Amino acid sequence: MKKLILAFAALIASAAIVSAQDMAQATETYNAGVEALGIGDKAGALAQFQQALAMGLECGEEGAELVSNCKVAIPGIILSIGKELYNMKKFDEALEKVKEAQAIAKEYGNEEVELEAEALVGQVAVQKNLTDANNLFKNKDFAAATELYKAVLEAEPTNKAASIRLVQALANSGDLDGAKAAYQQAVDNGKEADAKKVLGGAFLKKAAAALKAGKAAEAIAAAEESIAYEEDAKAYQIAGQASYKLKKDGEAIKYFEKFLDLAPTASNAGQIALTVGALYQGQKNKAKALEYYKKAQELGADAKAYIDALSK
């Protein structure tokens, strides 16, 4: 009986020695993590703390403090790695790492890191979507880019880059109604001048295409839309040509005169002035006709015969 008691005591002593050894090894591993963190080796530190955590859990109550310290350190390091990836603009990797930090912080009850990671997840997601959208835009996949720009603005309504890019993507995809709807948000974000230029150019392009297709009324409407956003001599020229085709001489004169005001040195300014002179002559307005014939001649157009005829 005495031998059995001694054997049992020896077993308990042996278990205590093993537990002490395990705890010493866990502490050593934890300290190695602290050292790695001190020299900026976050990946190495993370691996050491994760190993120390597993070892500390095996030590029961004796390892409780070490386990607690590891649970504080681990999610913070993961989040810090995510931040570094974000600063390097590696948004896919950063988002994955920040989400990992958020999940582990929640599991470990580290509320401070959990809340910080939660806020950063949204920020990283915005930048990831914006970067992906810009790449799609460059590759002319305007429909896909549009959806991502909308996602950015839903998460961050004041994002200036996304607001003007959305207008551009919609305009380039031919959705001018959508571009007009997105215009106000761009204006609110301080991008009014850029948005006006985009829409003015888009409607100018539409006006030119309509004129080429023989759709004069549509060309005028699109030109007017263009002018509403940005005055452009070309828009007035198109509107003038379309009005001329529709035999709306008064409207044609108005548009052509505005063209000449905005582009007096254009290569076709002389011919436009000659046309205006002829339109005034058709309206029996001799004085204005002569004025524009002389202007045409000054701009290099051959208007001598018209001037001579009206000067008699």
Secondary structure, DSSP 8 states (H G I E B T S, - for coil): -HHHHHHHHHHHHHHHHHHHHHHHHHHHHHHHHHHHHHTT-HHHHHHHHHHHHHHHHHTGGGGHHHHHHHHHHHHHHHHHHHHHHHHTT-HHHHHHHHHHHHHHHHHHT-HHHHHHHHHHHHHHHHHHHHHHHHHHHHTT-HHHHHHHHHHHHHH-TT-HHHHHHHHHHHHHTT-HHHHHHHHHHHHHTT-HHHHHHHHHHHHHHHHHHHHHTT-HHHHHHHHHHHHHHS--HHHHHHHHHHHHHTT-HHHHHHHHHHHHHH-TT-TTHHHHHHHHHHHHHHTT-HHHHHHHHHHHHHTT---HHHHHHHH-
